[in-house]
Every structure is written in structure tokens, then in C-alpha cells.
Amino acid sequence: MNNILATILTFVIALAWLRLMDFFAGRGWIGSRLSRKIIHIGTGPIYVLCWLMFKNTPDARWLAALVPLAITVQFALVGLGIIKDKASVQAMSRSGDRREILRGPLYYGIVFVALTLVFWKTSPVGIVALMLMCGGDGIADVVGRRIASPKLPWSREKSVAGSLGVFLGGFVAAAAVLAVYVAAGAFTGPLTDYLLPLALVCLAGTAVESLPYRDIDNVTVPVAAAVLGYFLFW
């Protein structure tokens, strides 16, 4: 497919997904916390699978990165109050305060742009790091709040169930996307070759996510995953 057309389709698909969640949250059909996590979990796989539409040319990663860049700029403008978008605030903030978007959601978008440019689809490293951030960190909050389990001794706001959610959610999301890439011929070798390094990366990401720091998981988890993955996958 022509890369310009692939960029347009990726943007349309990503924006449609975000607006759908905005609509649900704005109507009160789902809570703001849940909508925030659904966006967090679903955006990554959708975006990364759209990469398969791009031709393997030098401009591909730059064009693909325009999509999260444009959405991230929108996040920043909404968070700063320059753009009034009540539905987006309702969908992406915990309390309805637009300034919350300038933390987690903004970091989320910046990491998407950076990992796209650095790793692209020439390596599983960026994909695994993004899936751990989306599927792992995103599911952790959902699981941790719904399953009663002991709190972590070093991080009283986080639980054993939440940490298991990080590991399993990240592993399953990354393995599913890698399976599609292997089937499409984008990555060589059988999927089984990727599972052991994937498990090690997810384990490291889980350890980093368990640390008692708020609002920076969207940076620390994918960065740790990318650094370790660089040595394990290459």
C-alpha cells in the first residue's frame, strides 16, 4: 500500500477508536477510569497492527509516527485548555480534571512516537515495549481493583494481582501481535523463538511497574522493556 494512504488509514482508525471511547464515556455508558484503561489497552495493538500496511521504505516510520504525534499534540492542547473537548477529558482523566491528560496520557503518546521512530517494525523490541505498556500496565489497574490480593510490601498502592496482570497482560498482548507479524512474514523464525526473551522482558517490566512512583509508568515500563529487549532480541 502507498505509505501516504497507509498513514491516512492509520490515523482514521486510531481516531475512530479514541472517539468511540470518548462517546461511550461522554454518554456515561462506561466510567472515566474504565474508558481511560480501555483506550490505554486497545490503542497500542491497533496502531502496531496498522504498521503492516506500510511499505518497507525509509519514510515509513516517520509517516507512521505522525499519527501518535498528532494525537499527542491534541492531548497536550486539551490538557492545557487551549482546545475544549469535554468528551476527551471525561474519557482520559480519572477525576475530570483536564490537567491529568498532561501526565499519563501525554507520556503515553510521546513514548509511542519515540518507539516508532527508534525501532519501527524492523525489530520486535519496540512492539514488545509498547504491548507491555498497553496490555500490561493497562490491565494491571483493572485487575488490581477487581481482585482482592495482598499489597506489595514496597508499594502499598499496588497489589500482587495487579503485578500478575502486568506480566500476563503484556505477555499475551505482545505474543498475539508477534504471532501476526510472524504469520505475515515481517519477522523470521517461529513464534516460539520469541517467547523466552518476551517472558524475561515482561518480568523486568513487571518489576519496574511495581515501584512506588505515580504517573510515570508509561515511561519507565516501556523504557526498561526496550533496553532489555535490545539485548535479548538482537
Buried (B, 14 or more C-beta within 10 A) or exposed (E): EEBEEBBEBBBEBBBEBBBBBBEBBBEEEBBBBBBBBBBBBBBBBBBBBBBBBBEEEEEBBBBBBBBBBBBBEBBBBBBEEEBEBEBBBBBBBEEEEBEBBBBBBBBBBBBBBBBBBBBBBEBBBBBBBBBBBBBBBBBBBBBBBEEEEEEBEEBEEBBBBBBBBBBBBBBBBBBBBBBBBBEEEBBEEEBEBBBEBBBBBBBBBBBBBBBEEEEBBBBBBBBBBBEBBBEBBE
